[in-house]
Amino acid sequence: MKKPLSAALLVLPLLCGTSHAEPAQLDKVFTRENINVPFEKLEQITGKPTAIKDEGSVRRYQIGQCAVTVHSYDGKKTSSIELETITPDCTFDLANLIDVPKDTHVHQLTFGRFAQIAHDDGISADCLEGCPDEETSVSISWQAPESEKYLEIITRNNLTSPESKAAATKWVTFMKEQEGEQYKPNSVVWTLKHTKQGLAYFQDIPISSIRIGYCMLDCCHDEGEE
């Protein structure tokens, strides 16, 4: 279990001089009150979905220029909410959900800053080379303590920018040097050494998507289903 958040350990710059078209509405979407509730309640804010898949368990909403995906375990209630692409216009205040300083807008978060929030010192990769683009990504996941009902957050970058691709290349090179002849693409036995070095390369790379909900990680807690 990761340590509880500590606002004193995190100092983030405040928003300044940036025009935002959608955050006020996204701030109403990304709240605890919209997780584990009937879709009808959420859709009072989002409007009707633009797409429904997997027998209603995945719904996509368009809020201005921002794409939001909502997942469900039963097709009736929301279980997690995802902002597919984070930009200065498609952002929200993370303080609406967890104990961080107000105005911690997600478009300002690099992996280094989110690692501070998560009290994590490493980063993981679903796939770094030789795989389809939709599977190529790095992420940091976090689970809140029991006092916050085990709320879970998954941050991700899909390695589409030159900076993220360069960071991934450095990480692969590092692992090849470490593993030698034993290295096989995407078959590294992850150790703290690997994940810490990965975070060093991605320290200043921004997260590009964020998903917040319950029961997304290793297990499901009844507390998160209340």
C-alpha positions, 0 to 999 in steps of 0.5 A, a space after each residue: 500500500 502506498 503512503 497517504 498523500 502529503 500536501 507539504 511534499 508537493 509544490 506545483 505551479 499555479 495556473 497563469 495566463 492560460 485560457 481554458 475552454 472546458 475545465 469548469 465542466 470537467 471539474 464537475 465530471 471528475 469528482 468522487 460523487 460521479 464514481 459508482 453512480 448510475 449513468 443517468 446521474 453523470 449524464 446530467 452533466 455530460 449529456 448523452 454518450 456519443 458511443 456505447 460499447 461492450 453492452 453498455 459497459 464503456 461509454 464515450 462522451 464529448 465535452 467540448 473538444 475533450 473526450 471522456 470515457 466512462 467504464 462500468 462493471 454492470 453496464 448501469 453504474 460508473 466504475 471509472 472515468 478517463 480523460 483520454 487526452 490531456 491538454 491545457 484546455 482538457 484538464 481538471 483540478 486533481 484536488 477535487 478527488 484527492 488530498 493535494 493542493 488546490 489548483 493541481 491541474 492534471 495538464 501540469 503533471 509530469 511523471 516526476 510530479 505524479 510520482 511525488 503524489 503517489 510516493 512512488 519512485 518508479 515507472 512501469 511500461 506496458 510495451 516499449 518496442 516492437 508492439 502496436 502503437 495502441 499498446 505502447 505506453 508507460 504509466 504510474 498507478 496509485 491507490 489511496 489508503 483506506 481513509 480515502 476508500 482505496 480510490 485508484 488513479 492510473 496515469 499514462 503516456 502513449 509515447 507519441 511525442 518526440 520527447 516521450 519516444 526519446 525517453 523510451 529509447 533511452 530506457 530500452 538502451 539502459 535495459 539492454 546494457 543491464 540485461 546483456 544477452 538475456 535481454 528480450 523486448 518487453 520481457 524484462 523482469 522488472 526490478 526497482 533498478 529498472 523502474 527507478 531508471 525509467 522514471 529518471 528518463 520520464 521525470 519531465 515527460 507530461 502524463 497524457 491521459 488519466 483514469 480515476 475509479 475503483 477496482 482497476 488495479 490488483 484487487 477490489 475493495 468493498 469500501 470503494 463500492 459504497 
